[in-house]
Amino acid sequence: MSTPAPHVVPLFATPFGVVSLPEAEALNPALAALFAERATAQWRDPLAAPGALTFRSRADLLDWPEEPVRQAIRAILAGVGSVAASINDLAAEQLAALRVQARAWFTIVRPDGCVPPASYPNTSWLAVYCVTAPALSKTRFDSGVLRMHESRPGPMFQDATHSGIRVPYRPGHYAWRPVPGQLAVFPAAITHEIAMLRAAGALVIVTARVRFVASDLAWMPPW
Amino acid sequence: MVSAAVTLSPIFAVPLGEARLAPCERLNRELEALFLARETDEHRNPMPSHIPQEEMFESRFNLFRWPEPCVQELRKFMLDSVAQTVLQASTLSAEDFARLKFHNHTWFHVTRHAGSFVSHHHPMASWSAVYCVRVGEVPADQPGSGLLRLFDPRPGANAYLDPGNANLHAAFALRSLDLRLGEGQIIVFPSYLFHEVTPFYGRDTRITVATNCWFA
């Protein structure tokens, strides 16, 4: 008896997009220098967790006049738009008519630092752009990864077939290693974190909360 | 506004049991000495389910089979606490419960500077519990060090927030729950609940015992 070939499709899938920014090579050194200079109390997010190992700026990068920041923000928002468009039935003209609302900040994660788990309300997309990343740790493969927490209410019953299930069906968290010049885009409701950095050097990222507004009349909750 | 008599009830609630062993100082010092002495490859979990870290030692899951009196004393307290939680949270009678076979996997963790444990849950178990042997130092500039964080099991529920749901009472709050266990304190929770240990930044050790329980 022959075994019929199954047709398996992902249901209830979470979109996760990666975009390479062509401007990165020129932008990143300027961004890194500017962020290093402004990693001070004056620029720190007053609500950020204290501690010297991780610095999070205020979420006002969209207001910064410096050209590298403006250019990076434009590229990040364009990347978010392209990810949203790639999985959307709205026509290009309809998408182009939407107004983008965003907030962005930079984060510097130093050795033994991390970004605790978080998700963002009243936001549709989260973008994480990598400015600089330290060399890979030879012993800690999860050093500094962007870890998205499992969001499916998975069954508590498991049998032996579960241990080998492949992505995107594998139960559990998903990790993405930040690469300078790359932008990760995913739903902002997904709890995510930057795992503890176990390498020399610093991980520098820009994070943006993004949502799209259909018209000036459409109501959006404050954020 | 018309005043209506509303009865408010928690539904889909997560049961959380809490108990304290008192006094616990002698027992905890004996456990600490025993665990530190057995922080060796012989007793290390050979098949960790998560990424091993040199900053956190995880023992084999057979701790409650150790014959040492301090371990057996802890076993009684921890499993009694689980049993009491199950009885309070369920419709099982004490007689029905007594007829069940009570299984457990139990292990200890010794965490040092910058050790943590990633968010996880425990399939194939119904109840989990964590007992604190040693809190460890909490540096003034790292108030979130070494917390046990229980994640809200309603993914997406907090994706829309406005003033009407952003300040709910604790039982209904749309956020994770951070717990700093005290020495001698145990908490018991359903094994489906994702939880993590935040990075520990003390200069000493944080020591806990965890158990997963199932019944047949």
Interface residues (C-beta under 8 A of the other chain):
Chain A: A49 P50 G51 A52 D112 C114 P116 P117 S119 P121 N122 T123 R140 F141 D142 R147 H149 E150 S151 R152 P153 G154 P155 M156 F157 Q158 H162 H173 A188 A189 T191 A195 M196 P221 P222
Chain B: I51 Q53 H113 A114 S116 V118 S119 H121 P123 M124 A125 D141 Q142 P143 G144 R149 F151 P153 P155 G156 N158 A159 Y160 L161 D162 S176 S191 Y192 F194 E196 T198 P199 Y201
